[in-house]
Amino acid sequence: MISKPPASQHNPPTDRPLDRIDRKLLARLQQDGRVPVSQLAREVNLTVTPTLERVRRLEARGFIDGYFARLDPRKLGLGLLAYVEVSLDRTTPEAFERFKEVVRAHDEIMECHMVAGGFDYLLKVRVKDMETYRHLLGETIASVRGVQQTHTYFVMEEVKSTHAVVMPEG
């Protein structure tokens, strides 16, 4: 029988909570997912191999959900940002599933959150212009069987927009 080597400071077991180094790695990778491992290692005072092992472990444990390039939607001609409140006429599993299927099929709908309160869903929508939005609303969102009402809020100025998650203290 092969025994596991004891866990070191540089290689904590996968069931342990995040330590200070893990949190530093996550915070830094949120800032720049393309930072070289050698630079990450220097920043957390480890060598490259344990740093890479930690990053891979954080990926395997699901703390890192993926890497992406953050695009400027205005440069791509997608200057209209809106939030849409959606109310359904009934809150049954079938109505929820029908709505979710439509939402997932349309990339213009960037986010969809089921919420508690005065309506059922909050959508974040980004499109080229008002005409495109009117088509998306009329032909897609409002036409889903069970959608009772929508309210749209157009963004006049994006004051803050981030994908970063606040790193909790250890």
Contacts in CASP RR format, 6 or more apart in sequence:
PFRMAT RR
TARGET T0000
AUTHOR 0000-0000-0000
METHOD contacts of the structure
MODEL  1
MISKPPASQHNPPTDRPLDRIDRKLLARLQQDGRVPVSQLAREVNLTVTP
TLERVRRLEARGFIDGYFARLDPRKLGLGLLAYVEVSLDRTTPEAFERFK
EVVRAHDEIMECHMVAGGFDYLLKVRVKDMETYRHLLGETIASVRGVQQT
HTYFVMEEVKSTHAVVMPEG
7 13 0 8 1.000
7 16 0 8 1.000
10 21 0 8 1.000
10 46 0 8 1.000
10 50 0 8 1.000
10 53 0 8 1.000
10 54 0 8 1.000
11 50 0 8 1.000
11 53 0 8 1.000
11 54 0 8 1.000
12 19 0 8 1.000
12 22 0 8 1.000
14 57 0 8 1.000
14 60 0 8 1.000
14 61 0 8 1.000
17 170 0 8 1.000
18 26 0 8 1.000
18 63 0 8 1.000
18 170 0 8 1.000
19 170 0 8 1.000
20 170 0 8 1.000
21 44 0 8 1.000
21 46 0 8 1.000
21 54 0 8 1.000
22 54 0 8 1.000
22 58 0 8 1.000
22 63 0 8 1.000
23 167 0 8 1.000
23 168 0 8 1.000
23 170 0 8 1.000
24 43 0 8 1.000
24 44 0 8 1.000
25 40 0 8 1.000
25 44 0 8 1.000
25 51 0 8 1.000
25 54 0 8 1.000
25 55 0 8 1.000
25 58 0 8 1.000
26 58 0 8 1.000
26 63 0 8 1.000
26 64 0 8 1.000
26 167 0 8 1.000
27 167 0 8 1.000
28 35 0 8 1.000
28 40 0 8 1.000
28 43 0 8 1.000
28 44 0 8 1.000
29 35 0 8 1.000
29 40 0 8 1.000
29 55 0 8 1.000
29 64 0 8 1.000
30 163 0 8 1.000
30 164 0 8 1.000
30 165 0 8 1.000
30 167 0 8 1.000
31 164 0 8 1.000
33 67 0 8 1.000
34 67 0 8 1.000
37 48 0 8 1.000
37 51 0 8 1.000
37 52 0 8 1.000
37 55 0 8 1.000
38 48 0 8 1.000
40 51 0 8 1.000
40 55 0 8 1.000
41 47 0 8 1.000
41 48 0 8 1.000
41 50 0 8 1.000
41 51 0 8 1.000
44 51 0 8 1.000
46 54 0 8 1.000
55 64 0 8 1.000
58 64 0 8 1.000
59 66 0 8 1.000
70 163 0 8 1.000
73 79 0 8 1.000
73 81 0 8 1.000
73 126 0 8 1.000
77 128 0 8 1.000
78 126 0 8 1.000
78 127 0 8 1.000
78 128 0 8 1.000
79 126 0 8 1.000
79 127 0 8 1.000
79 128 0 8 1.000
79 129 0 8 1.000
80 126 0 8 1.000
80 127 0 8 1.000
80 128 0 8 1.000
80 129 0 8 1.000
80 130 0 8 1.000
80 132 0 8 1.000
80 133 0 8 1.000
80 154 0 8 1.000
81 124 0 8 1.000
81 125 0 8 1.000
81 126 0 8 1.000
81 154 0 8 1.000
81 155 0 8 1.000
81 158 0 8 1.000
82 124 0 8 1.000
82 125 0 8 1.000
82 126 0 8 1.000
82 127 0 8 1.000
82 133 0 8 1.000
82 152 0 8 1.000
82 153 0 8 1.000
82 154 0 8 1.000
82 155 0 8 1.000
83 122 0 8 1.000
83 123 0 8 1.000
83 124 0 8 1.000
83 125 0 8 1.000
83 152 0 8 1.000
83 153 0 8 1.000
83 155 0 8 1.000
84 122 0 8 1.000
84 123 0 8 1.000
84 125 0 8 1.000
84 137 0 8 1.000
84 141 0 8 1.000
84 150 0 8 1.000
84 151 0 8 1.000
84 152 0 8 1.000
84 153 0 8 1.000
85 119 0 8 1.000
85 121 0 8 1.000
85 122 0 8 1.000
85 150 0 8 1.000
85 151 0 8 1.000
85 152 0 8 1.000
85 153 0 8 1.000
86 99 0 8 1.000
86 119 0 8 1.000
86 120 0 8 1.000
86 121 0 8 1.000
86 122 0 8 1.000
86 123 0 8 1.000
86 141 0 8 1.000
86 147 0 8 1.000
86 149 0 8 1.000
86 150 0 8 1.000
87 118 0 8 1.000
87 119 0 8 1.000
87 120 0 8 1.000
87 147 0 8 1.000
87 148 0 8 1.000
87 149 0 8 1.000
87 150 0 8 1.000
88 95 0 8 1.000
88 96 0 8 1.000
88 99 0 8 1.000
88 120 0 8 1.000
88 121 0 8 1.000
88 146 0 8 1.000
88 147 0 8 1.000
88 148 0 8 1.000
89 95 0 8 1.000
89 146 0 8 1.000
89 147 0 8 1.000
89 148 0 8 1.000
90 146 0 8 1.000
91 120 0 8 1.000
95 145 0 8 1.000
95 146 0 8 1.000
96 114 0 8 1.000
96 120 0 8 1.000
98 144 0 8 1.000
98 145 0 8 1.000
98 146 0 8 1.000
99 120 0 8 1.000
99 121 0 8 1.000
99 144 0 8 1.000
99 146 0 8 1.000
99 147 0 8 1.000
100 112 0 8 1.000
102 140 0 8 1.000
102 141 0 8 1.000
102 144 0 8 1.000
103 109 0 8 1.000
103 112 0 8 1.000
103 121 0 8 1.000
103 123 0 8 1.000
104 112 0 8 1.000
106 136 0 8 1.000
106 140 0 8 1.000
108 125 0 8 1.000
108 126 0 8 1.000
108 127 0 8 1.000
108 132 0 8 1.000
108 136 0 8 1.000
109 123 0 8 1.000
109 124 0 8 1.000
109 125 0 8 1.000
109 136 0 8 1.000
109 141 0 8 1.000
110 124 0 8 1.000
110 125 0 8 1.000
110 126 0 8 1.000
111 122 0 8 1.000
111 123 0 8 1.000
111 124 0 8 1.000
112 121 0 8 1.000
112 122 0 8 1.000
112 123 0 8 1.000
112 124 0 8 1.000
113 121 0 8 1.000
113 122 0 8 1.000
113 123 0 8 1.000
114 120 0 8 1.000
114 121 0 8 1.000
115 121 0 8 1.000
115 122 0 8 1.000
119 149 0 8 1.000
119 151 0 8 1.000
123 141 0 8 1.000
125 133 0 8 1.000
125 136 0 8 1.000
127 133 0 8 1.000
127 136 0 8 1.000
133 152 0 8 1.000
137 150 0 8 1.000
137 152 0 8 1.000
141 147 0 8 1.000
141 150 0 8 1.000
142 150 0 8 1.000
END
